[in-house]
Amino acid sequence: MTHHALTPARLLPWAGPEGKPCYLLSDGGGRLSRAADIAEGVQLDMAAGLLAHLADMLRDDDPVSAVQLRYLLARMGEALADVCRIAESRGARLRVYTDVKEGTDRDG
């Protein structure tokens, strides 16, 4: 008898109505899954870009204003929230994959 695990709900990299988490029930091969993959890639690239910008600001001899720092920190906070959501989503899917691969069941 072959057992097929249910595909876990994927936490999408954007919020639903009223800022609530948005989930996708899919095997991962559809158009919305690909859009989510692209959005995650963009979000990760933006976070990396902000880190590079911070490194440049810290390396630069020119003084940085409080306004510049507040703006950068606000954008970095948004990017960190995005990266945490991506990590949560990927971690949940990885746990299910690992459980299936090892033949374990977390619920039972």
C-alpha positions in Angstrom: 0.0 0.0 0.0 1.4 3.4 -1.0 0.9 6.3 1.3 0.8 9.8 -0.1 1.3 12.7 2.3 -0.9 15.7 1.9 0.9 18.6 0.6 1.1 21.2 3.3 -0.5 24.6 3.0 2.1 27.0 1.7 2.4 30.3 3.5 2.5 32.8 0.7 5.0 35.7 0.6 2.2 38.3 0.7 -0.6 39.0 3.1 -4.3 38.4 2.5 -7.1 40.8 3.2 -6.7 42.8 6.4 -3.0 41.8 6.6 -3.8 38.2 7.5 -1.5 35.3 6.4 -2.4 33.9 3.0 -2.0 30.2 2.2 -2.0 28.1 -0.9 -3.2 24.5 -1.1 -1.3 23.0 -4.1 1.3 20.5 -5.1 3.6 23.4 -6.0 3.4 23.2 -9.8 0.8 25.8 -10.6 0.8 29.4 -11.7 0.3 30.8 -8.2 3.1 28.7 -6.8 5.5 30.0 -9.5 4.3 33.6 -8.7 5.0 33.0 -5.1 8.5 31.6 -5.9 9.2 34.8 -8.0 7.9 37.0 -5.2 10.1 35.3 -2.7 13.1 35.7 -4.9 12.4 39.4 -5.3 12.0 39.8 -1.5 15.2 38.0 -0.8 17.1 40.1 -3.4 15.6 43.3 -1.9 16.8 42.2 1.6 20.3 41.5 0.3 20.3 44.9 -1.5 19.4 46.6 1.8 22.2 44.8 3.6 24.7 45.9 0.9 23.4 49.5 1.2 23.9 49.4 4.9 27.4 48.1 4.5 28.1 51.0 2.1 26.7 53.5 4.5 28.8 52.2 7.3 32.0 52.1 5.2 31.4 55.6 3.8 33.2 58.5 5.4 30.2 60.9 4.8 28.0 61.3 7.8 24.6 59.6 7.7 21.6 61.6 8.9 19.1 60.3 11.4 16.4 60.5 8.6 18.5 58.3 6.3 19.0 55.7 9.1 15.3 55.7 10.1 14.3 55.2 6.5 16.9 52.3 6.0 15.8 50.7 9.3 12.2 50.9 8.3 12.9 49.2 5.0 15.1 46.6 6.7 12.3 45.8 9.2 10.0 45.2 6.3 12.6 43.0 4.6 13.2 41.1 7.8 9.5 40.4 8.1 9.5 39.1 4.5 12.5 36.9 5.1 11.0 35.5 8.3 7.8 34.6 6.4 9.8 32.9 3.7 11.8 30.9 6.3 8.6 29.9 8.1 7.0 28.8 4.8 10.0 26.9 3.6 10.7 25.4 7.0 7.1 24.0 7.2 7.3 22.5 3.8 10.8 21.0 4.5 9.5 19.4 7.8 6.7 17.7 5.9 9.1 16.5 3.2 11.5 15.2 5.8 8.8 13.4 7.7 7.5 11.7 4.5 11.0 10.8 3.4 11.8 9.3 6.8 8.3 7.6 7.0 7.3 9.4 10.2 4.1 11.2 11.0 4.1 14.2 13.4 0.4 13.9 14.1 0.4 10.3 15.1 
